[in-house]
Amino acid sequence: MKKISIKNVDGTIEEVDLVNAFKIGDINKRFVILSKGEVVSEGMSKIYISEFVEETPGIYSLIGINDDDVWQKVKQAMKEIVEG
């Protein structure tokens, strides 16, 4: 799995696994699905879904999804990715 660097709120840089990235054109925003290798239960890994922006080349900042309409679009995009 590809590793990317994200910049945390406290300014530290963290390497995480990039599961998938996608853009939702009608709202012109990019999103990522990330993993930090955290196991939730047997066979299940915790994932993070966030909007992202490239701060500097190769360093990304994550932006929380707080708008319900945006979250619905993100869920629809993820469903389309899974369904292929």
C-alpha positions as CSV (number, residue, x, y, z in Angstrom):
1,M,0.0,0.0,0.0
2,K,1.3,3.5,-0.8
3,K,2.4,5.7,2.1
4,I,1.7,9.4,2.2
5,S,2.7,12.1,4.7
6,I,0.1,14.1,6.5
7,K,0.6,17.2,8.6
8,N,-1.2,16.9,12.0
9,V,-2.8,19.9,13.7
10,D,0.2,20.1,16.1
11,G,2.5,20.5,13.0
12,T,4.0,17.0,13.2
13,I,4.3,14.9,10.1
14,E,2.8,11.3,10.1
15,E,3.2,8.5,7.5
16,V,-0.1,6.7,6.8
17,D,-1.3,4.2,4.3
18,L,-3.3,5.6,1.4
19,V,-6.3,3.3,0.8
20,N,-7.9,5.4,-1.9
21,A,-8.3,9.0,-3.1
22,F,-11.0,10.5,-5.2
23,K,-12.4,13.9,-6.3
24,I,-16.1,14.9,-6.2
25,G,-16.3,17.2,-9.2
26,D,-19.6,19.0,-8.5
27,I,-18.2,20.4,-5.2
28,N,-14.6,20.5,-6.4
29,K,-13.1,18.8,-3.4
30,R,-10.7,15.9,-3.0
31,F,-11.0,13.1,-0.4
32,V,-8.8,10.3,1.0
33,I,-9.4,7.1,2.7
34,L,-6.5,6.4,5.0
35,S,-5.3,3.7,7.4
36,K,-2.9,4.0,10.3
37,G,-2.7,0.2,10.7
38,E,-5.0,0.3,13.8
39,V,-7.0,-2.9,14.3
40,V,-10.5,-2.5,15.6
41,S,-11.4,-6.1,15.9
42,E,-10.3,-9.4,14.3
43,G,-10.0,-8.8,10.6
44,M,-11.2,-5.2,10.8
45,S,-8.9,-2.2,10.4
46,K,-9.9,1.4,11.4
47,I,-10.0,3.8,8.4
48,Y,-10.2,7.6,8.2
49,I,-12.0,9.5,5.5
50,S,-11.2,13.2,5.1
51,E,-11.0,16.0,2.6
52,F,-7.4,16.9,1.9
53,V,-5.3,19.6,0.5
54,E,-1.6,19.5,-0.5
55,E,0.2,21.9,1.8
56,T,3.6,21.5,0.1
57,P,4.6,18.9,-2.5
58,G,4.1,15.5,-0.9
59,I,2.7,16.8,2.4
60,Y,-1.1,16.8,2.9
61,S,-3.4,18.4,5.5
62,L,-6.7,16.8,6.4
63,I,-10.0,18.7,6.7
64,G,-12.8,17.2,8.6
65,I,-16.2,16.6,6.9
66,N,-18.7,18.6,8.9
67,D,-21.4,19.3,6.3
68,D,-24.1,16.7,6.0
69,D,-24.6,17.3,2.3
70,V,-20.9,16.8,1.6
71,W,-20.8,13.7,3.7
72,Q,-23.7,12.2,1.7
73,K,-21.8,12.9,-1.5
74,V,-18.7,11.2,0.0
75,K,-20.7,8.1,1.0
76,Q,-22.2,7.9,-2.5
77,A,-18.7,8.2,-4.1
78,M,-17.3,5.5,-1.8
79,K,-20.3,3.2,-2.7
80,E,-19.5,3.8,-6.4
81,I,-15.9,2.9,-5.8
82,V,-16.8,-0.4,-4.0
83,E,-19.3,-1.3,-6.7
84,G,-16.7,-0.7,-9.4
